[in-house]
């Protein structure tokens, strides 16, 4: 019992009626910017963690 093609088509038509043809590209552009910003933020979190891990493993190698 998933969403079929007809249901998706009805939802798309309702969205088109509510927002209009000019507003939808603006909404999608904003959504794309938000996703890109989120990915950049996640990358910034991962990079320092990887650097700390590399530094800790190199420090442990020097102590041996």
PyMOL commands that set and color helices and strands:
alter all, ss='L'
color gray80, all
select helices_A, chain A and resi 5-19+21-63
alter helices_A, ss='H'
color red, helices_A
deselect
rebuild
show_as cartoon
